[in-house]
Amino acid sequence: MHKIAVQEGLDRIGEYLAARGYQVEKIGFDAASQVKDKDYDAIVLSGINDNFLGVCDTVTRAPVIIATGMTEEMIYQQLEKRLQ
């Protein structure tokens, strides 16, 4: 089971992914400090703050998906592709 960090405010996405077998953990808006030293397979962020992507790239090797403009199914498909 893949462990996915989902930023707060993206509850529908978290529920959608959990229903499809992912282990989902909610993280706050201070994503960089919350993913550091954690073993996430992927991270889903809202994209409200562009700096999250840059910070997460330096803190974790897990794929980061910015949810802006994406449906739950699109995010799911991205995870399926990236986590094969």
Stockholm file with secondary structure:
# STOCKHOLM 1.0

chainA/1-84         MHKIAVQEGLDRIGEYLAARGYQVEKIGFDAASQVKDKDYDAIVLSGINDNFLGVCDTVTRAPVIIATGMTEEMIYQQLEKRLQ
#=GR chainA/1-84 SS CCEEEEETTCHHHHHHHHHTTCEEEEECSCHHHHHTTCCCSEEEECCSSTHHHHHHHHHCCSCEEECTTCCHHHHHHHHHHHTC
#=GC SS_cons        CCEEEEETTCHHHHHHHHHTTCEEEEECSCHHHHHTTCCCSEEEECCSSTHHHHHHHHHCCSCEEECTTCCHHHHHHHHHHHTC
//
